[in-house]
């Protein structure tokens, strides 16, 4: 379990660092096919995890006494995602 935890942490740190540095890798097409496959599996698992989180939010909100504010919680998540995407687009994509 600890190896998986460290793999996730190091992958997130390395991926974040590399995306901020705008470095490029020149790899052969034979290596890019499995990498693309793994990236697709990762995105699919991430989407599945997001649906699981959205299923848990109403239960969690009722247990901590925020059942009447579930819409505010969901809108905070949505607006955070929108603002983060806009920031990434305007700063890192548009200016480069």
Secondary structure, 3 states (H helix, E strand, C coil): CHHHHHHHHHHHHHHHHHHHHCCCCCCCHHHHHHHHHHHHHHHHHHHHHHHHHHHHHHHHHHHCCCHHHHHHHHHHHHHHHHHHHHHHHHHHHCCC
